[in-house]
Amino acid sequence: MSSQASFSLRGRNPDVLTCIANLSNDEVFTPPEFANRMLDTIAEAWAQAHGGASIWADSAVRFLDPCTKSGVFLREITSRLTKGLATEIPDLQKRVDHILTKQVFGIGITQLTSMLARRSVYCSKHATGKHSIAQAFTSDHGNIWFERTEHTWDGDRCTYCGASKKALDRGEDLETHAYAFIHTSDVKTQVTELFGGDMQFDVIIGNPPYQLSDDGFGTSAAPIYQHFVEQAKTLEPRYLSMVIPARWFAGGKGLDEFRQSMLSDNRLRSIDDFLSAADVFPGVGLKGGVCFFLWDRENPGPCRVTTNFKSETLSTATRQLLEEGVDVFIRFNEGLSILKKVVAVESGESQSLALPESKRFDQLVSSRKPFGLETKFKGKATKDAGDVLVYQNGGTGYVARKSISANTDLIDKWKLFAGYAAPGTGNKDTYPHRIISTPFVGEPGAISSETYLCIGPFDSKNHAQSALSYLSCRLTRLLILLHKPSQHTTRKVYTFVPTQEWTKRWTDEALYEKYGISASEIAFIETVVRPMDLNGASDDD
């Protein structure tokens, strides 16, 4: 056995892959501990389906990471196989060569990460390098492939990923971020061409890029991780596991079809949900949390859903992903129980989770730009005759009433204004948090810019204040959270919130009693939803 092979298989202390910084919030390195947690999930599923046998003792199993960055998945797979195949292939060098040439495959996402992955797996940035632990490769890339791929432009956007031509058609000196695995209409043929022969993979695992940092970066940037999941399914592996942002649970920009496909697929057998992405990827600003899933081609059935926060598992339940009457995934197991109680009281329906339209609070909520004024709108500093007050970004101003063309019937009514963007600390999730920005009463003669949504109308100031107290309740805001995929608080996120009688001040105690919320459910609500102070005191997350 070569000294290089011996070196690579020793314990690593410290592990360099726990120390490297992320390239960006879009291309996030997976911590080794988390990668091993995903591999354990696959190993458990394999053992259950194979009479307790170990996947790491099977020399015929093939693994693919189609979006490798640090190479952590491939490295940990190689380490496990090296131990598991010791009896079948006693000679260590032959065992390592077999594993690296026949079982472990990767597709790099950039030139840099492909070299990093080879360094992690082969101990050399070139598979044929003098320090490489593999002795059977004839090409420098080995089984970790990368070649520059170009976008296919159709007007201003890429046909495959939707990238902006303006941002990423930038010459040969810079990365294109045209990821090979999703820039093809025939991924089976592509994989055969990359690695040769009949490349049927038993396991596909990875952490794909999440979105493109193009001219739409930020809240409006289009996600791309769903394309990796869809392409991987096309290859028909035995198992598929990826870690991706959790905002697909409720859909959103570019995700509605993906959400429907995932939730209706009974081969999705487990979802491990992490409320805060920072619990998985320290230092990464990623709103909405992350999850990893296990897709099992041969074993359809209900899904095991586990909710994790910090180092604690809040709950685990096996259930259907798509409940009757809703088109989103109810993220929290406890949230599903609470929602069922609310709907049962409001509609008498024990099966469907759809509230009667007449009892849905979202019917009171406006769409974006309720009065036709954009977020950047700035009203006049002084009021002239015929002007109305405008609540706008950064304060108030005035605008001529005659210039308002949308929802003019609401101008002289009592209403509420609630921020379109929810509060938070930067781009990270902290719990408990408020879910929505603090709403306030809008008096007759007042309107708002796009900064706020308008809720109403209400018959009187007292009715508006009753609704305001209702929105401050933790239970109300939990119901909003169940339909909220991101920091934006659109009309749609109020779908699960029932209307009430606006004749009194609402409290959580009154709502808990009305809907029969249990002590454990109350404790859960208080874990994820922060109290809201309507008296002006700071309650920022």
C-alpha positions as CSV (number, residue, x, y, z in Angstrom):
1,M,0.0,0.0,0.0
2,S,1.4,3.4,-0.9
3,S,2.1,6.0,1.8
4,Q,-0.3,8.4,0.1
5,A,-3.2,5.9,0.5
6,S,-2.2,5.3,4.2
7,F,-2.2,9.1,4.8
8,S,-5.6,9.7,3.3
9,L,-7.3,7.0,5.3
10,R,-6.0,8.2,8.7
11,G,-8.1,10.3,11.0
12,R,-8.1,14.0,10.1
13,N,-7.6,16.3,13.1
14,P,-8.6,19.0,12.5
15,D,-10.7,18.3,9.5
16,V,-10.0,21.0,6.9
17,L,-13.5,20.8,5.5
18,T,-14.9,22.1,8.8
19,C,-12.7,25.2,8.4
20,I,-13.2,26.5,4.9
21,A,-15.3,29.5,4.2
22,N,-18.4,29.4,2.0
23,L,-18.1,30.8,-1.5
24,S,-21.4,32.6,-1.1
25,N,-24.9,32.1,0.2
26,D,-25.8,30.4,-3.1
27,E,-22.9,27.8,-3.1
28,V,-22.7,26.5,0.4
29,F,-20.2,24.0,1.7
30,T,-21.7,21.1,3.6
31,P,-20.2,20.4,7.1
32,P,-18.8,16.9,7.3
33,E,-21.0,16.1,10.4
34,F,-24.2,17.0,8.4
35,A,-23.0,15.1,5.3
36,N,-22.7,12.0,7.5
37,R,-26.1,12.5,8.9
38,M,-27.5,12.3,5.4
39,L,-25.4,9.3,4.6
40,D,-26.7,7.6,7.8
41,T,-30.3,8.1,6.6
42,I,-29.5,6.4,3.3
43,A,-27.7,3.5,5.1
44,E,-30.7,3.0,7.3
45,A,-33.0,2.8,4.3
46,W,-30.7,0.4,2.5
47,A,-30.5,-1.9,5.5
48,Q,-34.3,-2.0,5.9
49,A,-34.7,-2.9,2.2
50,H,-31.8,-5.5,2.2
51,G,-32.4,-7.6,5.3
52,G,-30.0,-5.5,7.5
53,A,-27.1,-5.6,5.0
54,S,-24.7,-2.6,5.0
55,I,-24.6,-0.5,1.9
56,W,-20.9,0.1,2.6
57,A,-20.1,-3.6,2.2
58,D,-21.5,-3.7,-1.3
59,S,-18.8,-3.3,-4.0
60,A,-21.4,-2.9,-6.8
61,V,-23.2,0.2,-5.4
62,R,-22.5,3.4,-7.3
63,F,-22.7,6.9,-5.9
64,L,-23.0,10.3,-7.6
65,D,-22.7,13.9,-6.3
66,P,-23.8,15.9,-9.3
67,C,-22.9,19.3,-7.7
68,T,-19.8,18.6,-5.7
69,K,-18.0,21.5,-4.1
70,S,-15.7,20.5,-1.3
71,G,-16.0,16.8,-2.1
72,V,-17.3,16.1,1.4
73,F,-20.0,13.6,0.4
74,L,-17.6,11.7,-1.9
75,R,-14.9,11.7,0.7
76,E,-17.1,10.4,3.5
77,I,-18.6,7.7,1.1
78,T,-15.1,6.6,0.2
79,S,-14.1,6.4,3.9
80,R,-17.1,4.3,4.7
81,L,-16.6,2.0,1.7
82,T,-13.0,1.5,2.6
83,K,-13.9,0.1,6.0
84,G,-17.0,-1.8,4.7
85,L,-15.2,-3.6,1.9
86,A,-12.2,-4.7,3.9
87,T,-13.3,-8.3,4.0
88,E,-14.2,-8.5,0.3
89,I,-11.1,-6.7,-1.0
90,P,-8.4,-7.2,1.7
91,D,-5.6,-5.3,-0.2
92,L,-6.0,-1.7,0.7
93,Q,-4.6,-0.2,-2.5
94,K,-6.8,-2.5,-4.7
95,R,-9.8,-1.6,-2.5
96,V,-9.2,2.2,-2.8
97,D,-8.7,1.9,-6.6
98,H,-11.9,-0.1,-6.9
99,I,-13.9,2.4,-4.9
100,L,-12.6,5.5,-6.6
101,T,-12.8,4.1,-10.2
102,K,-16.0,2.0,-10.0
103,Q,-18.2,3.4,-7.2
104,V,-17.6,7.1,-6.5
105,F,-18.4,9.8,-9.0
106,G,-18.9,13.6,-8.9
107,I,-19.6,16.5,-11.2
108,G,-17.9,19.8,-10.1
109,I,-19.8,23.0,-10.3
110,T,-16.7,25.3,-10.9
111,Q,-13.1,24.8,-11.8
112,L,-12.1,25.7,-8.3
113,T,-14.5,23.4,-6.5
114,S,-13.7,20.5,-8.8
115,M,-10.0,20.7,-7.8
116,L,-11.0,21.1,-4.2
117,A,-13.2,18.0,-4.4
118,R,-10.4,16.0,-6.0
119,R,-8.0,17.2,-3.3
120,S,-10.5,16.0,-0.7
121,V,-11.1,12.6,-2.3
122,Y,-7.8,11.8,-4.1
123,C,-5.5,13.9,-2.0
124,S,-4.5,15.6,-5.2
125,K,-6.1,18.2,-7.4
126,H,-5.3,15.9,-10.3
127,A,-6.4,12.2,-10.0
128,T,-3.1,11.2,-11.7
129,G,-0.9,13.5,-9.6
130,K,2.0,12.1,-7.6
131,H,0.2,12.6,-4.3
132,S,-3.0,10.9,-5.5
133,I,-4.1,7.8,-3.5
134,A,-5.6,6.4,-6.7
135,Q,-3.3,4.5,-9.0
136,A,-5.8,3.3,-11.7
137,F,-6.8,6.6,-13.3
138,T,-5.6,7.7,-16.8
139,S,-7.1,11.2,-16.8
140,D,-6.5,14.1,-14.5
141,H,-10.1,14.6,-13.5
142,G,-10.6,10.9,-12.5
143,N,-14.2,10.4,-11.7
144,I,-14.7,14.0,-10.6
145,W,-15.5,15.7,-13.8
146,F,-15.6,19.4,-14.7
147,E,-15.5,21.3,-18.0
148,R,-16.6,24.8,-18.6
149,T,-20.2,24.8,-19.7
150,E,-21.9,27.7,-21.5
151,H,-25.4,29.0,-21.0
152,T,-27.9,28.6,-23.9
153,W,-29.3,32.1,-24.4
154,D,-32.9,32.6,-25.5
155,G,-33.2,36.4,-25.6
156,D,-32.1,37.8,-22.2
157,R,-32.3,34.5,-20.3
158,C,-30.7,31.0,-20.3
159,T,-33.1,28.3,-21.5
160,Y,-32.1,25.9,-18.8
161,C,-31.6,27.9,-15.6
162,G,-33.1,31.3,-16.4
163,A,-29.8,33.1,-15.7
164,S,-29.5,36.7,-16.8
165,K,-27.5,37.2,-20.0
166,K,-26.5,40.7,-18.9
167,A,-25.0,39.3,-15.7
168,L,-23.4,36.1,-16.7
169,D,-22.5,36.4,-20.4
170,R,-19.2,38.0,-19.3
171,G,-16.3,36.4,-21.2
172,E,-13.9,33.5,-20.7
173,D,-12.0,34.8,-17.7
174,L,-14.9,34.4,-15.3
175,E,-17.0,31.4,-14.3
176,T,-20.2,31.0,-16.2
177,H,-22.1,29.3,-13.4
178,A,-23.7,27.2,-16.1
179,Y,-23.9,24.0,-14.1
180,A,-23.5,21.0,-16.4
181,F,-25.9,18.7,-14.6
182,I,-28.9,21.0,-15.3
183,H,-27.8,22.5,-18.7
184,T,-28.9,19.5,-20.8
185,S,-32.2,18.2,-22.0
186,D,-30.9,14.6,-21.8
187,V,-29.1,14.0,-18.6
188,K,-28.9,10.3,-19.0
189,T,-26.9,10.6,-22.2
190,Q,-24.8,13.4,-20.7
191,V,-23.8,11.2,-17.7
192,T,-22.9,8.3,-20.0
193,E,-20.7,10.6,-22.1
194,L,-19.0,12.0,-19.0
195,F,-18.2,8.7,-17.3
196,G,-18.6,6.1,-20.1
197,G,-20.7,2.9,-20.3
198,D,-24.0,2.2,-18.6
199,M,-23.9,4.6,-15.6
200,Q,-26.9,3.6,-13.4
201,F,-26.4,5.2,-10.0
202,D,-27.8,3.6,-6.9
203,V,-27.4,6.7,-4.8
204,I,-27.4,10.4,-5.8
205,I,-26.6,12.8,-3.0
206,G,-25.5,16.4,-2.8
207,N,-26.0,20.0,-1.9
208,P,-26.8,21.9,-5.1
209,P,-26.4,25.7,-5.7
210,Y,-29.5,27.4,-4.4
211,Q,-29.9,30.5,-6.7
212,L,-27.9,32.5,-9.1
213,S,-26.2,35.7,-8.0
214,D,-27.2,37.6,-11.1
215,D,-28.9,40.9,-11.5
216,G,-31.8,39.4,-9.6
217,F,-29.8,38.5,-6.5
218,G,-31.6,38.7,-3.2
219,T,-35.2,38.3,-2.6
220,S,-36.1,38.4,-6.3
221,A,-33.3,36.0,-7.4
222,A,-34.7,32.8,-9.1
223,P,-34.0,29.5,-7.3
224,I,-32.2,26.8,-9.3
225,Y,-31.9,23.9,-6.7
226,Q,-35.1,22.4,-7.9
227,H,-33.6,21.7,-11.3
228,F,-30.9,19.5,-9.7
229,V,-33.6,17.5,-7.9
230,E,-35.6,17.0,-11.0
231,Q,-32.6,16.0,-13.1
232,A,-31.5,13.5,-10.4
233,K,-34.9,11.9,-10.5
234,T,-34.6,11.5,-14.2
235,L,-31.6,9.3,-13.7
236,E,-33.8,7.0,-11.6
237,P,-31.4,6.2,-8.7
238,R,-32.4,3.8,-6.0
239,Y,-32.0,6.6,-3.4
240,L,-31.8,10.4,-3.8
241,S,-31.0,12.8,-1.0
242,M,-30.2,16.5,-1.2
243,V,-30.1,19.4,1.2
244,I,-32.0,22.4,-0.1
245,P,-33.8,25.5,1.1
246,A,-37.1,24.8,2.8
247,R,-39.0,27.6,1.2
248,W,-40.3,25.1,-1.5
249,F,-42.7,23.9,1.2
250,A,-45.0,26.8,0.3
251,G,-43.9,27.4,-3.2
252,G,-43.1,30.8,-4.4
253,K,-41.1,32.2,-7.3
254,G,-40.3,29.4,-9.7
255,L,-41.2,26.7,-7.2
256,D,-44.9,26.0,-7.5
257,E,-44.7,23.2,-10.0
258,F,-41.7,21.7,-8.1
259,R,-43.7,21.9,-4.8
260,Q,-46.6,20.1,-6.4
261,S,-44.4,17.4,-7.8
262,M,-42.6,16.8,-4.5
263,L,-45.7,16.8,-2.4
264,S,-47.6,14.3,-4.7
265,D,-44.6,11.9,-4.9
266,N,-45.1,9.1,-2.4
267,R,-41.5,8.0,-2.9
268,L,-40.4,11.0,-0.8
269,R,-40.0,9.0,2.5
270,S,-38.4,11.4,4.9
271,I,-37.8,15.1,5.4
272,D,-35.5,16.5,8.0
273,D,-36.4,20.1,8.5
274,F,-34.2,22.7,10.1
275,L,-35.9,25.9,11.1
276,S,-32.7,27.9,11.0
277,A,-30.2,27.5,8.2
278,A,-27.5,28.7,10.6
279,D,-27.9,25.5,12.6
280,V,-26.7,23.6,9.6
281,F,-24.5,26.1,7.8
282,P,-23.0,28.5,10.5
283,G,-22.7,32.0,9.3
284,V,-24.9,31.6,6.2
285,G,-27.7,34.1,5.6
286,L,-30.5,32.0,4.2
287,K,-34.0,32.9,5.2
288,G,-36.6,30.2,5.7
289,G,-34.4,27.3,6.9
290,V,-33.2,24.2,5.1
291,C,-34.1,20.6,4.8
292,F,-32.7,17.4,3.5
293,F,-34.9,14.6,2.1
294,L,-34.7,11.0,1.2
295,W,-36.4,9.8,-2.0
296,D,-36.7,6.0,-2.2
297,R,-37.6,4.7,-5.7
298,E,-38.7,1.2,-4.6
299,N,-40.5,2.0,-1.4
300,P,-43.4,4.4,-1.7
301,G,-45.5,5.4,1.3
302,P,-46.1,8.1,3.9
303,C,-43.2,10.5,4.8
304,R,-41.4,10.8,8.1
305,V,-41.2,14.5,9.0
306,T,-38.7,15.7,11.6
307,T,-38.5,19.3,12.8
308,N,-35.2,20.4,14.2
309,F,-34.2,23.7,15.9
310,K,-30.7,24.4,17.2
311,S,-29.6,21.0,18.6
312,E,-33.1,19.8,19.5
313,T,-35.5,17.6,17.6
314,L,-38.9,19.3,18.2
315,S,-41.0,16.5,16.8
316,T,-41.2,13.6,14.4
317,A,-44.3,12.2,12.7
318,T,-45.1,10.0,9.8
319,R,-47.8,11.5,7.6
320,Q,-49.0,12.4,4.2
321,L,-47.3,15.4,2.6
322,L,-50.3,16.9,1.0
323,E,-53.4,17.4,3.2
324,E,-56.8,17.6,1.7
325,G,-57.9,21.2,0.9
326,V,-54.4,22.8,0.8
327,D,-51.7,23.0,-1.8
328,V,-48.7,23.6,0.5
329,F,-46.8,21.5,2.9
330,I,-47.7,22.1,6.5
331,R,-44.2,22.5,7.9
332,F,-44.6,21.8,11.6
333,N,-46.1,18.6,12.8
334,E,-47.6,20.5,15.8
335,G,-48.8,23.2,13.3
336,L,-50.8,20.6,11.4
337,S,-52.5,19.5,14.6
338,I,-53.3,23.1,15.5
339,L,-54.6,24.0,12.1
340,K,-56.9,20.9,12.1
341,K,-58.4,22.1,15.3
342,V,-58.9,25.7,14.0
343,V,-60.6,24.5,10.8
344,A,-62.8,22.0,12.6
345,V,-64.2,24.8,14.8
346,E,-64.7,27.2,11.9
347,S,-66.1,24.8,9.3
348,G,-67.1,21.7,11.1
349,E,-64.9,19.8,8.6
350,S,-62.6,17.1,10.0
351,Q,-61.0,16.0,6.7
352,S,-60.3,19.1,4.6
353,L,-58.1,21.9,5.9
354,A,-59.7,24.5,3.6
355,L,-61.5,27.3,5.5
356,P,-64.8,28.4,4.0
357,E,-64.1,31.5,1.8
358,S,-66.4,33.6,3.9
359,K,-64.3,32.9,7.0
360,R,-60.9,33.5,5.4
361,F,-59.0,36.5,6.7
362,D,-57.1,36.8,3.4
363,Q,-60.3,38.1,1.9
364,L,-59.7,41.3,3.9
365,V,-56.0,41.6,2.7
366,S,-55.0,43.6,-0.3
367,S,-52.5,42.6,-3.0
368,R,-49.2,44.4,-3.4
369,K,-49.4,48.1,-4.1
370,P,-52.9,48.4,-2.6
371,F,-53.3,52.0,-3.8
372,G,-51.0,51.8,-6.9
373,L,-48.0,53.4,-5.2
374,E,-44.6,51.7,-5.4
375,T,-42.3,51.2,-2.4
376,K,-40.0,54.0,-3.6
377,F,-42.9,56.5,-3.7
378,K,-42.3,59.6,-1.6
379,G,-45.2,61.9,-0.9
380,K,-45.1,65.6,-0.3
381,A,-44.0,66.9,3.0
382,T,-46.9,69.4,3.4
383,K,-50.6,68.8,2.9
384,D,-52.6,70.8,0.3
385,A,-56.4,70.8,-0.1
386,G,-57.6,67.5,-1.4
387,D,-54.6,65.5,-0.3
388,V,-54.6,62.2,1.6
389,L,-52.0,61.0,4.1
390,V,-49.6,58.3,2.8
391,Y,-47.9,55.8,5.0
392,Q,-44.7,55.2,3.1
393,N,-41.2,53.8,3.5
394,G,-39.5,55.8,6.2
395,G,-42.5,57.8,7.4
396,T,-45.5,59.6,6.0
397,G,-46.2,62.1,3.2
398,Y,-49.2,63.5,1.3
399,V,-50.5,62.9,-2.2
400,A,-53.5,64.3,-4.1
401,R,-56.6,62.2,-3.7
402,K,-57.4,62.5,-7.4
403,S,-54.2,60.8,-8.4
404,I,-55.2,57.6,-6.6
405,S,-56.9,55.1,-8.9
406,A,-56.7,51.8,-7.0
407,N,-59.0,50.8,-4.1
408,T,-60.4,54.3,-3.8
409,D,-63.3,52.8,-1.8
410,L,-60.9,52.1,1.1
411,I,-59.6,55.7,1.4
412,D,-62.2,56.9,3.8
413,K,-62.6,53.6,5.7
414,W,-61.0,52.3,8.9
415,K,-58.3,49.7,8.0
416,L,-55.0,48.2,9.1
417,F,-51.6,48.5,7.5
418,A,-49.1,45.6,7.8
419,G,-45.6,45.6,6.3
420,Y,-45.1,43.6,3.1
421,A,-41.6,42.6,4.3
422,A,-41.4,40.8,7.7
423,P,-38.9,41.9,10.4
424,G,-35.8,40.0,11.2
425,T,-32.1,40.1,11.8
426,G,-30.6,40.5,8.4
427,N,-31.2,37.4,6.3
428,K,-31.1,34.9,9.1
429,D,-33.9,33.1,11.0
430,T,-34.1,33.6,14.8
431,Y,-36.8,32.0,16.9
432,P,-39.1,32.9,18.4
433,H,-39.8,35.8,16.0
434,R,-42.8,37.9,15.1
435,I,-43.6,36.5,11.7
436,I,-45.1,39.8,10.6
437,S,-44.0,43.4,11.1
438,T,-46.1,45.3,13.7
439,P,-49.4,46.3,12.1
440,F,-51.2,49.6,12.9
441,V,-54.6,51.2,12.4
442,G,-55.1,53.3,9.3
443,E,-57.6,56.1,9.8
444,P,-60.1,57.4,7.2
445,G,-58.3,59.6,4.7
446,A,-55.1,57.6,4.9
447,I,-53.5,55.2,2.3
448,S,-50.2,53.5,1.9
449,S,-47.4,52.8,-0.6
450,E,-46.3,49.3,-1.5
451,T,-44.4,49.1,1.7
452,Y,-47.6,48.0,3.4
453,L,-50.6,45.8,2.7
454,C,-54.0,47.2,3.5
455,I,-56.3,45.1,5.6
456,G,-60.0,45.9,5.8
457,P,-62.3,47.8,5.6
458,F,-63.7,47.8,9.1
459,D,-66.9,49.5,10.2
460,S,-65.4,51.5,13.0
461,K,-62.2,52.3,14.9
462,N,-63.2,49.8,17.6
463,H,-63.5,47.0,14.9
464,A,-60.1,47.9,13.5
465,Q,-58.5,47.8,16.9
466,S,-60.2,44.4,17.5
467,A,-58.6,43.1,14.3
468,L,-55.3,44.7,15.3
469,S,-55.3,42.8,18.7
470,Y,-56.1,39.6,16.7
471,L,-53.0,40.0,14.6
472,S,-50.9,40.5,17.6
473,C,-51.9,37.1,19.0
474,R,-49.3,34.3,18.7
475,L,-51.8,31.8,17.4
476,T,-52.8,34.1,14.6
477,R,-49.2,34.6,13.6
478,L,-48.5,30.9,13.7
479,L,-51.3,30.3,11.2
480,I,-49.6,32.9,9.0
481,L,-46.3,31.2,9.4
482,L,-47.7,27.9,8.1
483,H,-48.2,29.4,4.7
484,K,-45.2,31.8,4.6
485,P,-42.3,30.6,2.4
486,S,-40.1,33.7,2.8
487,Q,-39.8,37.1,4.5
488,H,-42.5,38.5,2.2
489,T,-45.9,38.7,3.8
490,T,-48.2,38.5,0.8
491,R,-52.0,38.2,0.9
492,K,-51.7,34.5,0.3
493,V,-49.9,33.8,3.7
494,Y,-53.2,34.7,5.5
495,T,-55.0,31.7,3.9
496,F,-55.1,29.7,7.1
497,V,-56.2,32.6,9.3
498,P,-60.0,32.6,10.1
499,T,-61.9,35.9,10.6
500,Q,-63.4,36.6,14.0
501,E,-66.1,38.9,15.4
502,W,-64.5,42.3,15.6
503,T,-66.4,43.3,18.8
504,K,-63.7,42.7,21.5
505,R,-60.0,42.7,22.2
506,W,-58.6,39.3,21.2
507,T,-56.0,37.5,23.3
508,D,-54.2,34.2,22.9
509,E,-55.9,32.9,26.0
510,A,-59.3,33.5,24.3
511,L,-58.1,31.8,21.1
512,Y,-56.6,28.9,22.9
513,E,-59.9,28.2,24.7
514,K,-62.0,28.7,21.5
515,Y,-59.9,26.2,19.5
516,G,-59.0,23.7,22.3
517,I,-55.3,24.2,22.0
518,S,-53.4,21.9,24.3
519,A,-50.6,22.8,26.8
520,S,-48.0,21.1,24.6
521,E,-49.3,23.0,21.5
522,I,-49.1,26.3,23.4
523,A,-45.5,25.5,24.4
524,F,-44.7,24.9,20.7
525,I,-46.4,28.2,19.7
526,E,-44.3,30.1,22.2
527,T,-41.1,28.4,20.9
528,V,-41.6,29.8,17.4
529,V,-43.7,32.9,17.8
530,R,-42.6,36.0,19.7
531,P,-45.0,38.2,21.7
532,M,-45.9,41.4,19.9
533,D,-46.0,44.8,21.7
534,L,-48.6,47.1,20.1
535,N,-47.7,50.0,22.4
536,G,-44.7,51.2,20.6
537,A,-42.0,49.3,22.6
538,S,-39.3,47.7,20.5
539,D,-39.9,44.0,19.8
540,D,-37.4,43.5,17.0
541,D,-36.0,40.0,16.7
